[in-house]
Amino acid sequence: RGLFFFDLPHTAMLPVPTTDPDAPVKVRLFKGAVYQDVWAAVLFLVHMTVVLSAALYTLGTGRVWDSTTWFPWAQSDPSLSSHPSFQPPLLSTEGFSPSPSPMPLACVTWEQPQYVAAGVTGGVVLTTGLAVAMGWMLLAAQQPLHFLRALLAGYVCLVLTAFLVTVLATGFSLPTLLILLCIPLYFWWWRLLWQRAEFSAVVLKRACATVQDHKTVGGMALSMVLISALYKVVWVCALNVATQQWHVYPLVFCLLWAELVFRNIAHTTVCGVAATDFFVPEGVPNPVWGAFCRTCTYSLGSICFGSVILAVVQFVRVIANSLKNEAARKKNPVLMLIACCIEFFLSCVEAMIEYFNRYAFVQVAMYGKGFIQAAKDTWSLVKTAGVDAVINDLIISKATGMCTFLSAVFIGLMTGLVSFGVAHGNWWTACDEHDLLVASLIYASIAGLVAFIITALIHGLVFGILDSAVVAFFVCFVEEPEVLALKHPELSAQINAYIAGPSQSDSV
């Protein structure tokens, strides 16, 4: 078994022998500072340097501002350059003559009040979305079991409503009859989730407490999102160095790899914070900063190693999708079928590797293992508690998904209604009634859609942090029952009561 390590003075981070399985719990909680999978970290940093150098070259030479240097192979290929996006006249107004008829909604103008209102609306949506997400988390921390079961019931109602609407709209058909035949199986699955929600409530409650106690993990996750966005800007500039089509593929691989590394850095950091709370509930100084520093130093190679495996699968999927599009352009059904089959197979492999990596990186965060050792231990965990892990993730993901959907729909509708009222009442007085109504509806629809997307993104960020903590605590509960009993006796009693029988665990 690996060893847990957290932020301690350098002199205290010394290797401790743990060959004795009967060693005291405290002996097994520490690990010396060891850099894992250094080659992968070096390769990732080299890749970052190359991409940054390419971006600086395009900026320094001015190629990035010259539209004629973008995708030169497409501009020289008649079959591709005929696409409207490669037509230079689109970038010029030469020879353009406006229609003599007046443009629709010409009375609609954007001035200072409209810009101020749009900015205020965006700020209110951001604040409201974050407040609602934190409200959901507070509710989950206070009443985790009722929270999970209510949202599971809501999810079932939503699925049944969608099914009934489909039947009323299209009538009975072979697919609907097959769905009806599967209702007993679906009921059994829902009943299973309903019963297993008791254990998930214990894990969720502890994860919510960790996220609420260490609010700076939100800032860390947001910083990784911003770094990822900045990298994408640099990558777009570096893309201009491509002079032939095949030059793009290495850059696409770099983008996939970097995106996974940034995401997994955030995931591993949150897992490290959760593990610190589990092993040392009395607390350590700056746990978030300590977990982040370990992730970006000792464990960076392991994260890059695990991420590059998934990036390779995603990259092959990109190639398969490119072949499928090429076959569609050439109207080759055989090649299209082969490419579709390959893409489907790779999507399944990608989903399994991504799910496996989430738990492997918990091993990396908790014990400072290399990725290969973490993968081996994760496979042992999958063989012993894999079904429980999948069910636990299904329950919590369905609940958080419903929270995200309900919040996004509510905030989107309210934003749209308020935007319509403001626009229809005070703006564009030069328009007649019909144009004012159309313009107000368009503005309200866009505002509601943007609010829906912003709310969904905020909830995705918040619940992504919570999901990482849930995965970490699940691994802690399964792999370290003696630490659970010693450090968290109440949680241990609740889990033992659940194992003994559902009737004894209603106090969760």
C-alpha positions in Angstrom: 0.0 0.0 0.0 1.2 3.5 -0.6 1.8 6.2 1.9 0.0 9.4 2.6 1.9 12.7 2.6 0.9 16.3 3.2 2.4 19.7 3.8 5.1 19.3 6.4 8.4 20.9 6.9 11.1 19.4 4.7 12.9 17.8 7.6 9.7 16.0 8.6 9.1 14.5 5.2 11.3 11.5 5.5 10.6 8.0 4.2 9.1 5.8 6.9 9.3 2.0 6.6 5.9 0.4 6.4 6.6 -3.2 5.7 4.8 -4.2 8.9 1.1 -4.4 8.3 0.4 -4.1 12.0 2.3 -0.8 12.2 0.4 2.0 14.0 -1.9 4.1 11.9 0.2 7.3 12.3 3.3 5.5 10.9 1.5 5.0 7.6 0.4 8.5 7.1 3.6 10.1 6.0 5.9 9.9 2.9 9.1 11.6 1.9 9.2 14.0 -1.0 9.7 11.9 -4.2 9.3 13.1 -7.7 7.3 10.6 -9.7 7.3 10.0 -13.5 9.7 12.8 -14.1 10.0 12.0 -17.8 6.3 12.8 -18.4 6.6 16.1 -16.6 9.7 17.1 -18.6 8.0 16.1 -21.8 5.0 18.2 -20.9 7.1 21.3 -20.1 9.0 20.9 -23.3 5.7 20.8 -25.2 4.5 23.9 -23.4 7.8 25.7 -24.4 7.4 24.7 -28.0 3.8 25.9 -28.2 4.7 29.2 -26.5 7.7 29.7 -28.8 5.5 29.1 -31.9 2.9 31.6 -30.7 5.6 34.2 -30.0 7.0 33.6 -33.5 3.7 34.2 -35.2 3.1 37.3 -33.1 6.6 38.7 -33.7 6.4 38.1 -37.5 2.9 39.4 -37.8 1.6 36.1 -39.4 -1.2 35.9 -36.8 -2.7 39.1 -38.1 -2.4 38.2 -41.8 -5.5 36.2 -42.8 -3.8 35.0 -46.0 -1.3 32.9 -44.0 -4.1 30.9 -42.2 -4.7 27.4 -43.6 -2.8 27.9 -46.9 -3.5 24.3 -48.0 -7.2 24.9 -47.7 -7.0 28.1 -49.8 -5.0 26.3 -52.5 -7.4 23.2 -52.6 -10.4 24.0 -54.8 -12.6 21.5 -53.0 -11.9 23.2 -49.6 -11.3 26.8 -50.6 -14.8 26.9 -52.1 -16.1 26.7 -48.5 -17.4 30.2 -47.5 -15.0 30.4 -44.5 -12.0 30.4 -46.9 -13.4 33.1 -49.2 -11.3 36.3 -48.9 -14.2 38.4 -50.3 -16.0 37.8 -47.0 -13.3 39.9 -45.3 -13.7 42.8 -47.8 -16.6 45.1 -48.7 -15.4 45.6 -52.2 -18.2 45.3 -54.7 -20.8 45.1 -52.0 -24.0 47.1 -52.7 -26.6 47.2 -49.9 -30.2 46.3 -50.7 -32.4 49.2 -51.5 -35.1 47.8 -49.1 -34.7 48.9 -45.5 -33.2 46.3 -43.1 -35.5 44.7 -40.6 -35.4 46.1 -37.1 -33.3 49.1 -38.3 -34.7 51.1 -35.4 -32.9 48.9 -33.0 -29.7 50.5 -31.8 -27.3 49.8 -29.0 -26.3 52.7 -26.8 -25.0 53.2 -23.3 -28.2 52.1 -21.5 -28.3 48.8 -23.3 -24.6 48.1 -22.6 -25.0 49.0 -19.0 -28.0 46.8 -18.7 -26.3 43.9 -20.4 -23.3 44.2 -18.0 -25.5 44.4 -14.9 -27.5 41.4 -16.1 -24.3 39.4 -16.5 -23.1 40.3 -13.1 -26.4 39.5 -11.5 -26.5 36.1 -13.3 -23.0 35.3 -12.2 -23.7 36.2 -8.5 -27.1 34.4 -8.5 -25.7 31.3 -10.2 -22.9 31.0 -7.6 -25.3 31.7 -4.7 -27.7 29.1 -5.9 -24.9 26.5 -6.3 -23.7 27.2 -2.8 -27.2 26.9 -1.6 -27.5 23.5 -3.1 -24.3 22.5 -1.4 -25.5 23.8 1.9 -28.7 21.8 1.6 -26.7 18.7 0.7 -24.5 19.2 3.7 -27.5 19.6 6.1 -29.8 16.9 4.7 -27.8 14.7 2.4 -30.1 11.7 2.3 -33.3 13.8 1.6 -31.3 15.8 -0.9 -30.3 12.8 -2.9 -33.6 11.0 -2.8 -35.6 14.1 -3.7 -33.4 14.7 -6.7 -33.5 11.1 -7.7 -37.3 11.2 -7.6 -37.2 14.5 -9.6 -34.9 12.8 -12.2 -37.3 9.9 -12.6 -40.3 12.3 -13.0 -38.3 14.2 -15.6 -37.6 11.0 -17.6 -41.2 9.9 -17.4 -42.4 13.3 -18.5 -40.0 13.3 -21.5 -41.3 9.8 -22.4 -44.9 10.8 -22.2 -44.3 13.9 -24.3 -42.6 11.8 -26.9 -45.4 9.3 -27.0 -48.0 12.0 -27.3 -46.0 13.7 -30.1 -45.1 10.7 -32.2 -47.5 8.0 -31.0 -46.6 4.4 -30.1 -43.8 2.9 -32.1 -41.3 0.0 -31.8 -38.8 2.1 -29.7 -41.5 3.2 -27.3 -42.8 -0.4 -26.9 -39.2 -1.5 -26.1 -38.9 1.2 -23.5 -42.2 0.1 -22.0 -40.9 -3.5 -21.7 -37.8 -2.2 -19.9 -39.8 -0.3 -17.3 -39.5 -3.2 -14.7 -35.7 -3.1 -15.2 -35.7 0.6 -14.8 -37.8 0.4 -11.6 -35.3 -2.1 -10.2 -32.4 0.1 -11.0 -34.1 3.1 -9.5 -34.9 1.1 -6.3 -31.3 0.1 -6.1 -30.1 3.7 -6.3 -32.8 4.7 -3.7 -31.4 2.2 -1.2 -27.7 2.9 -1.9 -28.4 6.6 -1.4 -27.8 6.1 2.3 -24.1 5.3 1.9 -23.8 8.0 -0.8 -25.3 10.5 1.7 -22.5 9.8 4.2 -19.8 10.4 1.5 -21.6 13.5 0.2 -21.9 15.1 3.6 -18.2 14.7 4.4 -17.3 16.0 0.9 -19.5 19.1 1.3 -17.9 19.8 4.7 -14.5 19.8 3.1 -15.4 22.1 0.3 -17.1 24.5 2.6 -14.2 24.5 5.1 -11.7 25.1 2.3 -13.3 27.7 0.0 -10.0 28.5 -1.6 -10.3 25.3 -3.6 -12.8 27.2 -5.7 -10.2 29.8 -6.4 -7.7 27.1 -7.3 -10.2 25.5 -9.7 -11.1 28.8 -11.3 -7.4 29.6 -11.8 -6.9 26.4 -13.6 -9.9 27.3 -15.9 -8.3 30.7 -16.6 -4.9 29.1 -17.3 -6.6 26.6 -19.7 -8.3 29.5 -21.5 -5.0 31.4 -21.7 -3.3 28.3 -23.1 -6.1 28.1 -25.8 -5.3 31.6 -26.9 -1.6 30.8 -27.1 -2.4 27.6 -29.0 -4.6 29.5 -31.6 -1.6 31.8 -32.2 0.7 28.9 -32.5 -1.6 27.2 -35.0 -0.6 29.8 -37.6 2.8 28.1 -38.0 1.1 25.3 -39.8 1.9 25.4 -43.5 0.5 22.0 -44.4 -2.5 20.1 -43.2 -0.6 17.4 -41.3 1.1 20.1 -39.3 -2.1 20.7 -37.4 -2.4 17.2 -35.9 0.6 17.5 -33.5 -0.9 20.8 -32.3 -4.3 19.2 -31.8 -2.6 16.5 -29.7 -0.9 19.2 -27.6 -4.2 20.9 -27.0 -5.9 17.7 -25.9 -3.0 16.8 -23.6 -2.7 20.2 -22.0 -6.5 20.5 -21.4 -6.4 17.1 -19.6 -3.4 18.1 -17.5 -4.9 21.3 -16.3 -8.2 19.6 -15.4 -6.4 16.8 -13.6 -4.3 19.2 -11.6 -7.4 20.7 -10.2 -8.9 17.3 -9.5 -5.8 15.9 -7.8 -5.5 19.1 -5.7 -9.0 18.7 -4.4 -8.4 15.0 -3.7 -5.3 16.0 -1.8 -7.2 18.4 0.4 -9.9 15.8 1.0 -7.3 13.3 2.0 -5.7 15.7 4.4 -9.1 16.3 6.1 -9.6 12.6 6.3 -6.2 11.6 7.8 -5.7 14.8 9.8 -9.1 16.1 10.8 -7.5 18.4 13.4 -6.1 20.4 10.4 -2.7 21.4 8.9 -1.5 24.8 7.8 -2.6 25.9 4.3 -3.9 22.5 3.1 -5.1 23.8 -0.3 -1.8 25.5 -1.0 0.1 22.4 0.2 -1.9 20.1 -2.0 -1.5 22.3 -5.0 2.2 22.6 -4.6 2.6 18.8 -4.2 0.4 18.3 -7.3 2.5 20.7 -9.4 5.8 19.3 -8.2 6.1 15.8 -6.9 2.9 14.5 -8.7 3.1 16.5 -11.9 4.8 13.7 -13.8 2.1 11.2 -12.7 -0.6 13.6 -13.8 1.0 14.1 -17.2 1.6 10.4 -17.6 -2.1 9.5 -16.9 -3.3 12.4 -19.1 -1.2 11.5 -22.1 -2.8 8.0 -22.2 -6.3 9.5 -22.5 -5.0 12.2 -24.9 -3.7 9.5 -27.3 -7.2 7.9 -27.4 -8.9 11.3 -27.9 -6.4 12.1 -30.7 -7.1 8.9 -32.5 -10.8 9.7 -32.2 -10.1 13.1 -33.9 -8.3 11.3 -36.7 -11.3 8.8 -37.1 -13.7 11.7 -37.1 -11.6 13.4 -39.8 -11.7 10.2 -41.9 -15.4 10.0 -41.5 -15.9 13.6 -42.7 -13.5 12.9 -45.6 -15.5 9.8 -46.5 -18.8 11.8 -46.3 -17.3 14.5 -48.6 -16.3 11.8 -51.1 -19.6 9.9 -50.6 -17.8 6.6 -49.6 -20.3 4.7 -47.4 -18.0 1.8 -46.6 -15.3 4.1 -45.3 -17.9 6.1 -43.4 -19.2 2.9 -41.7 -15.6 1.8 -40.7 -14.8 5.3 -39.3 -18.0 5.4 -37.3 -17.4 2.0 -35.8 -13.8 3.0 -34.9 -15.0 6.3 -33.4 -17.7 4.5 -31.3 -15.2 2.0 -30.0 -12.7 4.7 -29.1 -15.4 6.7 -27.4 -16.2 3.7 -25.1 -12.4 3.2 -24.4 -12.1 7.0 -23.7 -15.0 6.9 -21.2 -13.5 3.9 -19.3 -10.0 5.4 -19.2 -11.3 8.8 -18.0 -13.4 7.1 -15.3 -10.4 5.0 -14.2 -8.1 8.0 -14.1 -10.3 9.8 -11.7 -9.7 7.1 -9.1 -6.0 6.6 -10.0 -5.3 10.3 -9.4 -6.8 9.9 -5.9 -4.0 7.4 -5.2 -1.6 9.9 -6.6 -3.0 12.7 -4.4 -3.2 10.6 -1.2 0.0 8.6 -1.3 2.2 10.3 -3.8 2.4 7.2 -6.0 3.7 7.0 -9.5 0.9 6.6 -12.1 1.7 2.9 -12.8 1.5 2.0 -9.2 -1.6 4.1 -8.7 -3.2 2.3 -11.7 -2.4 -1.1 -10.2 -3.9 -0.2 -6.8 -6.9 1.4 -8.5 -7.5 -1.8 -10.4 -7.4 -3.7 -7.1 -10.0 -1.2 -5.8 -12.1 -1.7 -8.8 -12.1 -5.5 -8.3 -13.2 -5.2 -4.7 -15.5 -2.2 -4.7 -15.9 -1.2 -8.3 -19.7 -1.7 -8.4 -20.1 0.4 -5.2 -18.0 3.1 -6.8 -20.1 3.2 -10.0 -23.4 3.2 -8.1 -22.2 6.0 -5.7 -21.1 8.1 -8.7 -24.4 7.5 -10.5 -26.4 8.6 -7.5 -24.4 11.8 -6.8 -24.0 12.7 -10.5 -27.7 12.3 -11.1 -28.4 14.6 -8.1 -25.9 17.3 -9.1 -27.1 17.1 -12.7 -30.7 17.8 -11.6 -29.4 20.7 -9.5 -27.6 22.1 -12.5 -30.6 21.6 -14.8 -33.2 23.1 -12.4 -31.0 26.1 -11.6 -30.0 26.8 -15.2 -33.7 26.6 -16.4 -34.9 28.8 -13.5 -32.3 31.5 -13.8 -32.5 31.4 -17.6 -36.3 31.9 -17.6 -36.2 34.7 -15.0 -33.4 36.5 -16.9 -35.4 36.2 -20.1 -38.6 37.5 -18.5 -36.9 40.4 -16.8 -34.9 41.3 -20.0 -38.1 41.2 -22.1 -39.9 43.5 -19.6 -37.1 46.0 -19.6 -36.5 46.0 -23.3 -40.2 46.2 -24.2 -40.9 48.9 -21.8 -38.1 51.4 -22.0 -35.9 50.7 -25.0 -36.2 51.4 -28.7 -39.0 53.9 -28.6 -38.5 54.7 -32.2 -39.8 51.2 -33.2 -43.4 50.5 -34.0 -45.2 47.9 -31.8 -44.4 44.9 -34.0 -40.7 45.6 -34.4 -40.4 46.4 -30.6 -42.0 43.1 -29.8 -39.8 41.1 -32.1 -36.6 42.9 -30.9 -37.6 42.4 -27.3 -38.2 38.7 -27.8 -34.9 38.3 -29.6 -33.0 40.1 -26.8 -34.8 38.2 -24.1 -34.1 34.9 -25.8 -30.4 35.6 -26.1 -30.2 36.9 -22.5 -32.0 33.8 -21.2 -29.8 31.5 -23.2 -26.6 33.2 -22.0 -27.9 33.0 -18.4 -28.6 29.3 -18.9 -25.1 28.6 -20.1 -23.4 30.8 -17.5 -25.4 29.1 -14.7 -24.6 25.6 -16.0 -20.9 26.5 -16.2 -20.8 27.8 -12.7 -22.6 24.8 -11.3 -20.3 22.5 -13.3 -17.3 24.2 -11.7 -18.7 24.0 -8.2 -20.0 20.4 -8.5 -16.8 19.4 -10.2 -14.9 20.3 -7.1 -17.5 18.4 -5.0 -17.3 15.4 -7.2 -13.5 15.2 -6.8 -13.9 15.3 -3.0 -16.6 12.6 -3.2 -14.3 10.3 -5.2 -11.4 11.0 -2.7 -13.5 10.2 0.4 -14.9 7.1 -1.2 -11.4 5.8 -1.7 -10.5 6.8 1.8 -13.5 5.0 3.3 -12.8 1.8 1.4 -9.0 1.6 1.7 -8.5 3.0 5.2 -11.3 1.7 7.4 -9.0 1.7 10.5 -8.3 5.4 10.0 -12.0 6.0 9.5 -12.7 4.3 12.9 -9.9 6.1 14.7 -10.3 9.6 13.2 -14.0 9.7 12.3 -15.9 7.5 14.7 -19.3 9.0 13.9 -18.9 8.4 10.2 -17.6 4.9 10.9 -20.7 4.2 13.0 -23.0 5.5 10.2 -21.4 3.3 7.6 -21.4 0.2 9.9 -25.1 0.9 10.6 -25.8 1.0 6.8 -23.9 -2.2 6.3 -25.8 -3.8 9.1 -29.2 -2.8 7.7 -31.1 0.1 6.1 -33.3 0.5 9.2 -30.4 1.4 11.4 -29.0 4.1 9.2 -31.9 6.5 8.9 -30.1 9.1 11.0 -27.7 10.0 8.2 
